[in-house]
Amino acid sequence: MARIKYSEILKTLAALTEGESDEVALMATMVCELHHADDRFDWTGFYRVTGPEMLKIGPYQGGHGCLTIPFSRGVCGAAARTGEVQLVADVDAFPGHIACASSTRSEIVLPVRRGDGTLIGVLDIDSDQPAAFDAEDARALSGLLAQVFGKL
């Protein structure tokens, strides 16, 4: 089973995103690199802040995602609302989980911020395996997000 090598992805993303300032282009590039780097990643995508307390689907890889998610609902909404990484070992045990895909067993959702701290969205990675993500994933993915979006 292929498992992501975060140190390699860090270098690849630095090279691919050098000089790019368009949020959607950065999201699309990052999603493509992440999704194909790890067999645990069944759905990888961004939900963008498009209005007050509202997320809308952004670039993603995998099956169809939910089109809109209010900050008040689900794992993605919790990450946007609290500004904290959501590490969910069993989505069925998460109160208010939104089942965009029935195959999802676990997920990790991370807030995405510009350099000035403005929330621009969340990165959502779903797995068809239970308890697929850990604190190392949270730490490394947070670092990648800071590298790519912190310069905006």
Summary of the structure (lengths in Angstrom):
residues: 152
radius of gyration: 14.0
end to end distance: 34.6
largest distance: 41.7
contacts: 473
relative contact order: 0.19
helix: 34%
strand: 26%
